[in-house]
Amino acid sequence: MKIKDLIAKTPEVSEEKLLEFINSNKHYLRSTTSRSVYSRNKEEDDTHAILKEYDKIQEKTSYLSKSQREEISGFVGWCMIQMVKADGESRSNDTLGTIPEIEEIRDNPESE
């Protein structure tokens, strides 16, 4: 799925916010991966180059090695997950304490 589609499906994420988050965390990428991405996308700045390479990976047109493709995909995914979280805590109510227990349903309740 392309980055534009992901952003459209996630209301907490905007492209500007994602670019800022990537820019502040791009130091987590290995230097070899960073150099490869930046050299293949010279016309873009660093953060746009990462997103452009992510789209190429999704389209299966990227020339990065498998480990570099996995690193970029994981990094962009991690950035999006971190953006959805609020101060390290999930905004979702689906925490362990709030999930209701599921009752066991049997085909024939009279067979007990």
Phi and psi restraints in degrees (range 20) as a CNS / XPLOR table:
assign (resid 1 and name C) (resid 2 and name N)
       (resid 2 and name CA) (resid 2 and name C) 1.0 -69.2 20.0 2
assign (resid 2 and name N) (resid 2 and name CA)
       (resid 2 and name C) (resid 3 and name N) 1.0 158.1 20.0 2
assign (resid 2 and name C) (resid 3 and name N)
       (resid 3 and name CA) (resid 3 and name C) 1.0 -62.0 20.0 2
assign (resid 3 and name N) (resid 3 and name CA)
       (resid 3 and name C) (resid 4 and name N) 1.0 -36.4 20.0 2
assign (resid 3 and name C) (resid 4 and name N)
       (resid 4 and name CA) (resid 4 and name C) 1.0 -62.8 20.0 2
assign (resid 4 and name N) (resid 4 and name CA)
       (resid 4 and name C) (resid 5 and name N) 1.0 -39.1 20.0 2
assign (resid 4 and name C) (resid 5 and name N)
       (resid 5 and name CA) (resid 5 and name C) 1.0 -68.1 20.0 2
assign (resid 5 and name N) (resid 5 and name CA)
       (resid 5 and name C) (resid 6 and name N) 1.0 -40.4 20.0 2
assign (resid 5 and name C) (resid 6 and name N)
       (resid 6 and name CA) (resid 6 and name C) 1.0 -62.5 20.0 2
assign (resid 6 and name N) (resid 6 and name CA)
       (resid 6 and name C) (resid 7 and name N) 1.0 -43.4 20.0 2
assign (resid 6 and name C) (resid 7 and name N)
       (resid 7 and name CA) (resid 7 and name C) 1.0 -64.9 20.0 2
assign (resid 7 and name N) (resid 7 and name CA)
       (resid 7 and name C) (resid 8 and name N) 1.0 -39.9 20.0 2
assign (resid 7 and name C) (resid 8 and name N)
       (resid 8 and name CA) (resid 8 and name C) 1.0 -64.9 20.0 2
assign (resid 8 and name N) (resid 8 and name CA)
       (resid 8 and name C) (resid 9 and name N) 1.0 -31.8 20.0 2
assign (resid 8 and name C) (resid 9 and name N)
       (resid 9 and name CA) (resid 9 and name C) 1.0 -87.4 20.0 2
assign (resid 9 and name N) (resid 9 and name CA)
       (resid 9 and name C) (resid 10 and name N) 1.0 -7.7 20.0 2
assign (resid 9 and name C) (resid 10 and name N)
       (resid 10 and name CA) (resid 10 and name C) 1.0 -119.8 20.0 2
assign (resid 10 and name N) (resid 10 and name CA)
       (resid 10 and name C) (resid 11 and name N) 1.0 99.9 20.0 2
assign (resid 10 and name C) (resid 11 and name N)
       (resid 11 and name CA) (resid 11 and name C) 1.0 -66.2 20.0 2
assign (resid 11 and name N) (resid 11 and name CA)
       (resid 11 and name C) (resid 12 and name N) 1.0 -21.0 20.0 2
assign (resid 11 and name C) (resid 12 and name N)
       (resid 12 and name CA) (resid 12 and name C) 1.0 -76.4 20.0 2
assign (resid 12 and name N) (resid 12 and name CA)
       (resid 12 and name C) (resid 13 and name N) 1.0 -12.9 20.0 2
assign (resid 12 and name C) (resid 13 and name N)
       (resid 13 and name CA) (resid 13 and name C) 1.0 -113.2 20.0 2
assign (resid 13 and name N) (resid 13 and name CA)
       (resid 13 and name C) (resid 14 and name N) 1.0 129.3 20.0 2
assign (resid 13 and name C) (resid 14 and name N)
       (resid 14 and name CA) (resid 14 and name C) 1.0 -118.0 20.0 2
assign (resid 14 and name N) (resid 14 and name CA)
       (resid 14 and name C) (resid 15 and name N) 1.0 158.9 20.0 2
assign (resid 14 and name C) (resid 15 and name N)
       (resid 15 and name CA) (resid 15 and name C) 1.0 -62.8 20.0 2
assign (resid 15 and name N) (resid 15 and name CA)
       (resid 15 and name C) (resid 16 and name N) 1.0 -39.0 20.0 2
assign (resid 15 and name C) (resid 16 and name N)
       (resid 16 and name CA) (resid 16 and name C) 1.0 -63.9 20.0 2
assign (resid 16 and name N) (resid 16 and name CA)
       (resid 16 and name C) (resid 17 and name N) 1.0 -43.4 20.0 2
assign (resid 16 and name C) (resid 17 and name N)
       (resid 17 and name CA) (resid 17 and name C) 1.0 -64.7 20.0 2
assign (resid 17 and name N) (resid 17 and name CA)
       (resid 17 and name C) (resid 18 and name N) 1.0 -41.2 20.0 2
assign (resid 17 and name C) (resid 18 and name N)
       (resid 18 and name CA) (resid 18 and name C) 1.0 -64.5 20.0 2
assign (resid 18 and name N) (resid 18 and name CA)
       (resid 18 and name C) (resid 19 and name N) 1.0 -42.2 20.0 2
assign (resid 18 and name C) (resid 19 and name N)
       (resid 19 and name CA) (resid 19 and name C) 1.0 -61.8 20.0 2
assign (resid 19 and name N) (resid 19 and name CA)
       (resid 19 and name C) (resid 20 and name N) 1.0 -41.1 20.0 2
assign (resid 19 and name C) (resid 20 and name N)
       (resid 20 and name CA) (resid 20 and name C) 1.0 -63.4 20.0 2
assign (resid 20 and name N) (resid 20 and name CA)
       (resid 20 and name C) (resid 21 and name N) 1.0 -43.0 20.0 2
assign (resid 20 and name C) (resid 21 and name N)
       (resid 21 and name CA) (resid 21 and name C) 1.0 -66.4 20.0 2
assign (resid 21 and name N) (resid 21 and name CA)
       (resid 21 and name C) (resid 22 and name N) 1.0 -42.4 20.0 2
assign (resid 21 and name C) (resid 22 and name N)
       (resid 22 and name CA) (resid 22 and name C) 1.0 -62.5 20.0 2
assign (resid 22 and name N) (resid 22 and name CA)
       (resid 22 and name C) (resid 23 and name N) 1.0 -43.5 20.0 2
assign (resid 22 and name C) (resid 23 and name N)
       (resid 23 and name CA) (resid 23 and name C) 1.0 -60.3 20.0 2
assign (resid 23 and name N) (resid 23 and name CA)
       (resid 23 and name C) (resid 24 and name N) 1.0 -39.7 20.0 2
assign (resid 23 and name C) (resid 24 and name N)
       (resid 24 and name CA) (resid 24 and name C) 1.0 -79.0 20.0 2
assign (resid 24 and name N) (resid 24 and name CA)
       (resid 24 and name C) (resid 25 and name N) 1.0 -12.1 20.0 2
assign (resid 24 and name C) (resid 25 and name N)
       (resid 25 and name CA) (resid 25 and name C) 1.0 -122.3 20.0 2
assign (resid 25 and name N) (resid 25 and name CA)
       (resid 25 and name C) (resid 26 and name N) 1.0 6.5 20.0 2
assign (resid 25 and name C) (resid 26 and name N)
       (resid 26 and name CA) (resid 26 and name C) 1.0 -65.7 20.0 2
assign (resid 26 and name N) (resid 26 and name CA)
       (resid 26 and name C) (resid 27 and name N) 1.0 -14.3 20.0 2
assign (resid 26 and name C) (resid 27 and name N)
       (resid 27 and name CA) (resid 27 and name C) 1.0 -68.1 20.0 2
assign (resid 27 and name N) (resid 27 and name CA)
       (resid 27 and name C) (resid 28 and name N) 1.0 -12.6 20.0 2
assign (resid 27 and name C) (resid 28 and name N)
       (resid 28 and name CA) (resid 28 and name C) 1.0 -76.0 20.0 2
assign (resid 28 and name N) (resid 28 and name CA)
       (resid 28 and name C) (resid 29 and name N) 1.0 -18.4 20.0 2
assign (resid 28 and name C) (resid 29 and name N)
       (resid 29 and name CA) (resid 29 and name C) 1.0 -73.3 20.0 2
assign (resid 29 and name N) (resid 29 and name CA)
       (resid 29 and name C) (resid 30 and name N) 1.0 146.3 20.0 2
assign (resid 29 and name C) (resid 30 and name N)
       (resid 30 and name CA) (resid 30 and name C) 1.0 -64.5 20.0 2
assign (resid 30 and name N) (resid 30 and name CA)
       (resid 30 and name C) (resid 31 and name N) 1.0 147.8 20.0 2
assign (resid 30 and name C) (resid 31 and name N)
       (resid 31 and name CA) (resid 31 and name C) 1.0 -63.8 20.0 2
assign (resid 31 and name N) (resid 31 and name CA)
       (resid 31 and name C) (resid 32 and name N) 1.0 -34.0 20.0 2
assign (resid 31 and name C) (resid 32 and name N)
       (resid 32 and name CA) (resid 32 and name C) 1.0 -66.6 20.0 2
assign (resid 32 and name N) (resid 32 and name CA)
       (resid 32 and name C) (resid 33 and name N) 1.0 -38.6 20.0 2
assign (resid 32 and name C) (resid 33 and name N)
       (resid 33 and name CA) (resid 33 and name C) 1.0 -67.3 20.0 2
assign (resid 33 and name N) (resid 33 and name CA)
       (resid 33 and name C) (resid 34 and name N) 1.0 -45.1 20.0 2
assign (resid 33 and name C) (resid 34 and name N)
       (resid 34 and name CA) (resid 34 and name C) 1.0 -58.8 20.0 2
assign (resid 34 and name N) (resid 34 and name CA)
       (resid 34 and name C) (resid 35 and name N) 1.0 -47.9 20.0 2
assign (resid 34 and name C) (resid 35 and name N)
       (resid 35 and name CA) (resid 35 and name C) 1.0 -61.4 20.0 2
assign (resid 35 and name N) (resid 35 and name CA)
       (resid 35 and name C) (resid 36 and name N) 1.0 -41.1 20.0 2
assign (resid 35 and name C) (resid 36 and name N)
       (resid 36 and name CA) (resid 36 and name C) 1.0 -63.8 20.0 2
assign (resid 36 and name N) (resid 36 and name CA)
       (resid 36 and name C) (resid 37 and name N) 1.0 -43.1 20.0 2
assign (resid 36 and name C) (resid 37 and name N)
       (resid 37 and name CA) (resid 37 and name C) 1.0 -66.4 20.0 2
assign (resid 37 and name N) (resid 37 and name CA)
       (resid 37 and name C) (resid 38 and name N) 1.0 -45.4 20.0 2
assign (resid 37 and name C) (resid 38 and name N)
       (resid 38 and name CA) (resid 38 and name C) 1.0 -68.2 20.0 2
assign (resid 38 and name N) (resid 38 and name CA)
       (resid 38 and name C) (resid 39 and name N) 1.0 -35.4 20.0 2
assign (resid 38 and name C) (resid 39 and name N)
       (resid 39 and name CA) (resid 39 and name C) 1.0 -71.3 20.0 2
assign (resid 39 and name N) (resid 39 and name CA)
       (resid 39 and name C) (resid 40 and name N) 1.0 -29.3 20.0 2
assign (resid 39 and name C) (resid 40 and name N)
       (resid 40 and name CA) (resid 40 and name C) 1.0 -81.7 20.0 2
assign (resid 40 and name N) (resid 40 and name CA)
       (resid 40 and name C) (resid 41 and name N) 1.0 -16.5 20.0 2
assign (resid 40 and name C) (resid 41 and name N)
       (resid 41 and name CA) (resid 41 and name C) 1.0 -129.8 20.0 2
assign (resid 41 and name N) (resid 41 and name CA)
       (resid 41 and name C) (resid 42 and name N) 1.0 58.3 20.0 2
assign (resid 41 and name C) (resid 42 and name N)
       (resid 42 and name CA) (resid 42 and name C) 1.0 -64.0 20.0 2
assign (resid 42 and name N) (resid 42 and name CA)
       (resid 42 and name C) (resid 43 and name N) 1.0 -28.6 20.0 2
assign (resid 42 and name C) (resid 43 and name N)
       (resid 43 and name CA) (resid 43 and name C) 1.0 -76.2 20.0 2
assign (resid 43 and name N) (resid 43 and name CA)
       (resid 43 and name C) (resid 44 and name N) 1.0 -13.1 20.0 2
assign (resid 43 and name C) (resid 44 and name N)
       (resid 44 and name CA) (resid 44 and name C) 1.0 -100.7 20.0 2
assign (resid 44 and name N) (resid 44 and name CA)
       (resid 44 and name C) (resid 45 and name N) 1.0 156.3 20.0 2
assign (resid 44 and name C) (resid 45 and name N)
       (resid 45 and name CA) (resid 45 and name C) 1.0 -75.8 20.0 2
assign (resid 45 and name N) (resid 45 and name CA)
       (resid 45 and name C) (resid 46 and name N) 1.0 173.7 20.0 2
assign (resid 45 and name C) (resid 46 and name N)
       (resid 46 and name CA) (resid 46 and name C) 1.0 -56.4 20.0 2
assign (resid 46 and name N) (resid 46 and name CA)
       (resid 46 and name C) (resid 47 and name N) 1.0 -48.8 20.0 2
assign (resid 46 and name C) (resid 47 and name N)
       (resid 47 and name CA) (resid 47 and name C) 1.0 -68.9 20.0 2
assign (resid 47 and name N) (resid 47 and name CA)
       (resid 47 and name C) (resid 48 and name N) 1.0 -40.3 20.0 2
assign (resid 47 and name C) (resid 48 and name N)
       (resid 48 and name CA) (resid 48 and name C) 1.0 -66.5 20.0 2
assign (resid 48 and name N) (resid 48 and name CA)
       (resid 48 and name C) (resid 49 and name N) 1.0 -33.3 20.0 2
assign (resid 48 and name C) (resid 49 and name N)
       (resid 49 and name CA) (resid 49 and name C) 1.0 -64.1 20.0 2
assign (resid 49 and name N) (resid 49 and name CA)
       (resid 49 and name C) (resid 50 and name N) 1.0 -38.7 20.0 2
assign (resid 49 and name C) (resid 50 and name N)
       (resid 50 and name CA) (resid 50 and name C) 1.0 -64.5 20.0 2
assign (resid 50 and name N) (resid 50 and name CA)
       (resid 50 and name C) (resid 51 and name N) 1.0 -45.7 20.0 2
assign (resid 50 and name C) (resid 51 and name N)
       (resid 51 and name CA) (resid 51 and name C) 1.0 -66.3 20.0 2
assign (resid 51 and name N) (resid 51 and name CA)
       (resid 51 and name C) (resid 52 and name N) 1.0 -37.8 20.0 2
assign (resid 51 and name C) (resid 52 and name N)
       (resid 52 and name CA) (resid 52 and name C) 1.0 -64.7 20.0 2
assign (resid 52 and name N) (resid 52 and name CA)
       (resid 52 and name C) (resid 53 and name N) 1.0 -41.4 20.0 2
assign (resid 52 and name C) (resid 53 and name N)
       (resid 53 and name CA) (resid 53 and name C) 1.0 -67.2 20.0 2
assign (resid 53 and name N) (resid 53 and name CA)
       (resid 53 and name C) (resid 54 and name N) 1.0 -36.4 20.0 2
assign (resid 53 and name C) (resid 54 and name N)
       (resid 54 and name CA) (resid 54 and name C) 1.0 -59.2 20.0 2
assign (resid 54 and name N) (resid 54 and name CA)
       (resid 54 and name C) (resid 55 and name N) 1.0 -45.1 20.0 2
assign (resid 54 and name C) (resid 55 and name N)
       (resid 55 and name CA) (resid 55 and name C) 1.0 -62.9 20.0 2
assign (resid 55 and name N) (resid 55 and name CA)
       (resid 55 and name C) (resid 56 and name N) 1.0 -39.6 20.0 2
assign (resid 55 and name C) (resid 56 and name N)
       (resid 56 and name CA) (resid 56 and name C) 1.0 -62.8 20.0 2
assign (resid 56 and name N) (resid 56 and name CA)
       (resid 56 and name C) (resid 57 and name N) 1.0 -37.8 20.0 2
assign (resid 56 and name C) (resid 57 and name N)
       (resid 57 and name CA) (resid 57 and name C) 1.0 -64.0 20.0 2
assign (resid 57 and name N) (resid 57 and name CA)
       (resid 57 and name C) (resid 58 and name N) 1.0 -43.0 20.0 2
assign (resid 57 and name C) (resid 58 and name N)
       (resid 58 and name CA) (resid 58 and name C) 1.0 -65.4 20.0 2
assign (resid 58 and name N) (resid 58 and name CA)
       (resid 58 and name C) (resid 59 and name N) 1.0 -33.8 20.0 2
assign (resid 58 and name C) (resid 59 and name N)
       (resid 59 and name CA) (resid 59 and name C) 1.0 -82.9 20.0 2
assign (resid 59 and name N) (resid 59 and name CA)
       (resid 59 and name C) (resid 60 and name N) 1.0 -4.9 20.0 2
assign (resid 59 and name C) (resid 60 and name N)
       (resid 60 and name CA) (resid 60 and name C) 1.0 62.4 20.0 2
assign (resid 60 and name N) (resid 60 and name CA)
       (resid 60 and name C) (resid 61 and name N) 1.0 36.8 20.0 2
assign (resid 60 and name C) (resid 61 and name N)
       (resid 61 and name CA) (resid 61 and name C) 1.0 -117.1 20.0 2
assign (resid 61 and name N) (resid 61 and name CA)
       (resid 61 and name C) (resid 62 and name N) 1.0 9.5 20.0 2
assign (resid 61 and name C) (resid 62 and name N)
       (resid 62 and name CA) (resid 62 and name C) 1.0 -79.0 20.0 2
assign (resid 62 and name N) (resid 62 and name CA)
       (resid 62 and name C) (resid 63 and name N) 1.0 143.3 20.0 2
assign (resid 62 and name C) (resid 63 and name N)
       (resid 63 and name CA) (resid 63 and name C) 1.0 -103.4 20.0 2
assign (resid 63 and name N) (resid 63 and name CA)
       (resid 63 and name C) (resid 64 and name N) 1.0 13.1 20.0 2
assign (resid 63 and name C) (resid 64 and name N)
       (resid 64 and name CA) (resid 64 and name C) 1.0 -73.5 20.0 2
assign (resid 64 and name N) (resid 64 and name CA)
       (resid 64 and name C) (resid 65 and name N) 1.0 161.4 20.0 2
assign (resid 64 and name C) (resid 65 and name N)
       (resid 65 and name CA) (resid 65 and name C) 1.0 -69.7 20.0 2
assign (resid 65 and name N) (resid 65 and name CA)
       (resid 65 and name C) (resid 66 and name N) 1.0 165.8 20.0 2
assign (resid 65 and name C) (resid 66 and name N)
       (resid 66 and name CA) (resid 66 and name C) 1.0 -59.3 20.0 2
assign (resid 66 and name N) (resid 66 and name CA)
       (resid 66 and name C) (resid 67 and name N) 1.0 -44.7 20.0 2
assign (resid 66 and name C) (resid 67 and name N)
       (resid 67 and name CA) (resid 67 and name C) 1.0 -65.3 20.0 2
assign (resid 67 and name N) (resid 67 and name CA)
       (resid 67 and name C) (resid 68 and name N) 1.0 -35.9 20.0 2
assign (resid 67 and name C) (resid 68 and name N)
       (resid 68 and name CA) (resid 68 and name C) 1.0 -69.6 20.0 2
assign (resid 68 and name N) (resid 68 and name CA)
       (resid 68 and name C) (resid 69 and name N) 1.0 -39.2 20.0 2
assign (resid 68 and name C) (resid 69 and name N)
       (resid 69 and name CA) (resid 69 and name C) 1.0 -63.0 20.0 2
assign (resid 69 and name N) (resid 69 and name CA)
       (resid 69 and name C) (resid 70 and name N) 1.0 -43.3 20.0 2
assign (resid 69 and name C) (resid 70 and name N)
       (resid 70 and name CA) (resid 70 and name C) 1.0 -63.9 20.0 2
assign (resid 70 and name N) (resid 70 and name CA)
       (resid 70 and name C) (resid 71 and name N) 1.0 -38.1 20.0 2
assign (resid 70 and name C) (resid 71 and name N)
       (resid 71 and name CA) (resid 71 and name C) 1.0 -64.6 20.0 2
assign (resid 71 and name N) (resid 71 and name CA)
       (resid 71 and name C) (resid 72 and name N) 1.0 -45.2 20.0 2
assign (resid 71 and name C) (resid 72 and name N)
       (resid 72 and name CA) (resid 72 and name C) 1.0 -64.9 20.0 2
assign (resid 72 and name N) (resid 72 and name CA)
       (resid 72 and name C) (resid 73 and name N) 1.0 -45.9 20.0 2
assign (resid 72 and name C) (resid 73 and name N)
       (resid 73 and name CA) (resid 73 and name C) 1.0 -61.0 20.0 2
assign (resid 73 and name N) (resid 73 and name CA)
       (resid 73 and name C) (resid 74 and name N) 1.0 -44.7 20.0 2
assign (resid 73 and name C) (resid 74 and name N)
       (resid 74 and name CA) (resid 74 and name C) 1.0 -65.3 20.0 2
assign (resid 74 and name N) (resid 74 and name CA)
       (resid 74 and name C) (resid 75 and name N) 1.0 -40.0 20.0 2
assign (resid 74 and name C) (resid 75 and name N)
       (resid 75 and name CA) (resid 75 and name C) 1.0 -64.6 20.0 2
assign (resid 75 and name N) (resid 75 and name CA)
       (resid 75 and name C) (resid 76 and name N) 1.0 -47.0 20.0 2
assign (resid 75 and name C) (resid 76 and name N)
       (resid 76 and name CA) (resid 76 and name C) 1.0 -65.7 20.0 2
assign (resid 76 and name N) (resid 76 and name CA)
       (resid 76 and name C) (resid 77 and name N) 1.0 -40.6 20.0 2
assign (resid 76 and name C) (resid 77 and name N)
       (resid 77 and name CA) (resid 77 and name C) 1.0 -61.8 20.0 2
assign (resid 77 and name N) (resid 77 and name CA)
       (resid 77 and name C) (resid 78 and name N) 1.0 -43.2 20.0 2
assign (resid 77 and name C) (resid 78 and name N)
       (resid 78 and name CA) (resid 78 and name C) 1.0 -62.7 20.0 2
assign (resid 78 and name N) (resid 78 and name CA)
       (resid 78 and name C) (resid 79 and name N) 1.0 -41.8 20.0 2
assign (resid 78 and name C) (resid 79 and name N)
       (resid 79 and name CA) (resid 79 and name C) 1.0 -61.1 20.0 2
assign (resid 79 and name N) (resid 79 and name CA)
       (resid 79 and name C) (resid 80 and name N) 1.0 -42.2 20.0 2
assign (resid 79 and name C) (resid 80 and name N)
       (resid 80 and name CA) (resid 80 and name C) 1.0 -66.7 20.0 2
assign (resid 80 and name N) (resid 80 and name CA)
       (resid 80 and name C) (resid 81 and name N) 1.0 -40.5 20.0 2
assign (resid 80 and name C) (resid 81 and name N)
       (resid 81 and name CA) (resid 81 and name C) 1.0 -63.3 20.0 2
assign (resid 81 and name N) (resid 81 and name CA)
       (resid 81 and name C) (resid 82 and name N) 1.0 -44.5 20.0 2
assign (resid 81 and name C) (resid 82 and name N)
       (resid 82 and name CA) (resid 82 and name C) 1.0 -63.9 20.0 2
assign (resid 82 and name N) (resid 82 and name CA)
       (resid 82 and name C) (resid 83 and name N) 1.0 -33.1 20.0 2
assign (resid 82 and name C) (resid 83 and name N)
       (resid 83 and name CA) (resid 83 and name C) 1.0 -69.2 20.0 2
assign (resid 83 and name N) (resid 83 and name CA)
       (resid 83 and name C) (resid 84 and name N) 1.0 -34.5 20.0 2
assign (resid 83 and name C) (resid 84 and name N)
       (resid 84 and name CA) (resid 84 and name C) 1.0 -72.5 20.0 2
assign (resid 84 and name N) (resid 84 and name CA)
       (resid 84 and name C) (resid 85 and name N) 1.0 -28.5 20.0 2
assign (resid 84 and name C) (resid 85 and name N)
       (resid 85 and name CA) (resid 85 and name C) 1.0 -73.5 20.0 2
assign (resid 85 and name N) (resid 85 and name CA)
       (resid 85 and name C) (resid 86 and name N) 1.0 149.1 20.0 2
assign (resid 85 and name C) (resid 86 and name N)
       (resid 86 and name CA) (resid 86 and name C) 1.0 -108.7 20.0 2
assign (resid 86 and name N) (resid 86 and name CA)
       (resid 86 and name C) (resid 87 and name N) 1.0 109.7 20.0 2
assign (resid 86 and name C) (resid 87 and name N)
       (resid 87 and name CA) (resid 87 and name C) 1.0 51.6 20.0 2
assign (resid 87 and name N) (resid 87 and name CA)
       (resid 87 and name C) (resid 88 and name N) 1.0 41.6 20.0 2
assign (resid 87 and name C) (resid 88 and name N)
       (resid 88 and name CA) (resid 88 and name C) 1.0 82.6 20.0 2
assign (resid 88 and name N) (resid 88 and name CA)
       (resid 88 and name C) (resid 89 and name N) 1.0 -4.9 20.0 2
assign (resid 88 and name C) (resid 89 and name N)
       (resid 89 and name CA) (resid 89 and name C) 1.0 -113.9 20.0 2
assign (resid 89 and name N) (resid 89 and name CA)
       (resid 89 and name C) (resid 90 and name N) 1.0 140.1 20.0 2
assign (resid 89 and name C) (resid 90 and name N)
       (resid 90 and name CA) (resid 90 and name C) 1.0 -68.3 20.0 2
assign (resid 90 and name N) (resid 90 and name CA)
       (resid 90 and name C) (resid 91 and name N) 1.0 141.7 20.0 2
assign (resid 90 and name C) (resid 91 and name N)
       (resid 91 and name CA) (resid 91 and name C) 1.0 -77.9 20.0 2
assign (resid 91 and name N) (resid 91 and name CA)
       (resid 91 and name C) (resid 92 and name N) 1.0 -12.5 20.0 2
assign (resid 91 and name C) (resid 92 and name N)
       (resid 92 and name CA) (resid 92 and name C) 1.0 -77.1 20.0 2
assign (resid 92 and name N) (resid 92 and name CA)
       (resid 92 and name C) (resid 93 and name N) 1.0 150.9 20.0 2
assign (resid 92 and name C) (resid 93 and name N)
       (resid 93 and name CA) (resid 93 and name C) 1.0 -88.6 20.0 2
assign (resid 93 and name N) (resid 93 and name CA)
       (resid 93 and name C) (resid 94 and name N) 1.0 5.0 20.0 2
assign (resid 93 and name C) (resid 94 and name N)
       (resid 94 and name CA) (resid 94 and name C) 1.0 -84.4 20.0 2
assign (resid 94 and name N) (resid 94 and name CA)
       (resid 94 and name C) (resid 95 and name N) 1.0 50.4 20.0 2
assign (resid 94 and name C) (resid 95 and name N)
       (resid 95 and name CA) (resid 95 and name C) 1.0 -88.1 20.0 2
assign (resid 95 and name N) (resid 95 and name CA)
       (resid 95 and name C) (resid 96 and name N) 1.0 167.8 20.0 2
assign (resid 95 and name C) (resid 96 and name N)
       (resid 96 and name CA) (resid 96 and name C) 1.0 -57.9 20.0 2
assign (resid 96 and name N) (resid 96 and name CA)
       (resid 96 and name C) (resid 97 and name N) 1.0 -36.9 20.0 2
assign (resid 96 and name C) (resid 97 and name N)
       (resid 97 and name CA) (resid 97 and name C) 1.0 -75.0 20.0 2
assign (resid 97 and name N) (resid 97 and name CA)
       (resid 97 and name C) (resid 98 and name N) 1.0 -15.9 20.0 2
assign (resid 97 and name C) (resid 98 and name N)
       (resid 98 and name CA) (resid 98 and name C) 1.0 -107.8 20.0 2
assign (resid 98 and name N) (resid 98 and name CA)
       (resid 98 and name C) (resid 99 and name N) 1.0 0.1 20.0 2
assign (resid 98 and name C) (resid 99 and name N)
       (resid 99 and name CA) (resid 99 and name C) 1.0 -81.3 20.0 2
assign (resid 99 and name N) (resid 99 and name CA)
       (resid 99 and name C) (resid 100 and name N) 1.0 121.9 20.0 2
assign (resid 99 and name C) (resid 100 and name N)
       (resid 100 and name CA) (resid 100 and name C) 1.0 -69.6 20.0 2
assign (resid 100 and name N) (resid 100 and name CA)
       (resid 100 and name C) (resid 101 and name N) 1.0 149.8 20.0 2
assign (resid 100 and name C) (resid 101 and name N)
       (resid 101 and name CA) (resid 101 and name C) 1.0 -72.8 20.0 2
assign (resid 101 and name N) (resid 101 and name CA)
       (resid 101 and name C) (resid 102 and name N) 1.0 145.3 20.0 2
assign (resid 101 and name C) (resid 102 and name N)
       (resid 102 and name CA) (resid 102 and name C) 1.0 -93.9 20.0 2
assign (resid 102 and name N) (resid 102 and name CA)
       (resid 102 and name C) (resid 103 and name N) 1.0 129.4 20.0 2
assign (resid 102 and name C) (resid 103 and name N)
       (resid 103 and name CA) (resid 103 and name C) 1.0 -77.4 20.0 2
assign (resid 103 and name N) (resid 103 and name CA)
       (resid 103 and name C) (resid 104 and name N) 1.0 143.8 20.0 2
assign (resid 103 and name C) (resid 104 and name N)
       (resid 104 and name CA) (resid 104 and name C) 1.0 -78.3 20.0 2
assign (resid 104 and name N) (resid 104 and name CA)
       (resid 104 and name C) (resid 105 and name N) 1.0 130.5 20.0 2
assign (resid 104 and name C) (resid 105 and name N)
       (resid 105 and name CA) (resid 105 and name C) 1.0 -115.2 20.0 2
assign (resid 105 and name N) (resid 105 and name CA)
       (resid 105 and name C) (resid 106 and name N) 1.0 126.5 20.0 2
assign (resid 105 and name C) (resid 106 and name N)
       (resid 106 and name CA) (resid 106 and name C) 1.0 -109.2 20.0 2
assign (resid 106 and name N) (resid 106 and name CA)
       (resid 106 and name C) (resid 107 and name N) 1.0 155.4 20.0 2
assign (resid 106 and name C) (resid 107 and name N)
       (resid 107 and name CA) (resid 107 and name C) 1.0 -65.8 20.0 2
assign (resid 107 and name N) (resid 107 and name CA)
       (resid 107 and name C) (resid 108 and name N) 1.0 -41.7 20.0 2
assign (resid 107 and name C) (resid 108 and name N)
       (resid 108 and name CA) (resid 108 and name C) 1.0 -128.5 20.0 2
assign (resid 108 and name N) (resid 108 and name CA)
       (resid 108 and name C) (resid 109 and name N) 1.0 94.5 20.0 2
assign (resid 108 and name C) (resid 109 and name N)
       (resid 109 and name CA) (resid 109 and name C) 1.0 -67.2 20.0 2
assign (resid 109 and name N) (resid 109 and name CA)
       (resid 109 and name C) (resid 110 and name N) 1.0 -16.6 20.0 2
assign (resid 109 and name C) (resid 110 and name N)
       (resid 110 and name CA) (resid 110 and name C) 1.0 -80.8 20.0 2
assign (resid 110 and name N) (resid 110 and name CA)
       (resid 110 and name C) (resid 111 and name N) 1.0 -9.6 20.0 2
assign (resid 110 and name C) (resid 111 and name N)
       (resid 111 and name CA) (resid 111 and name C) 1.0 -81.0 20.0 2
assign (resid 111 and name N) (resid 111 and name CA)
       (resid 111 and name C) (resid 112 and name N) 1.0 5.8 20.0 2
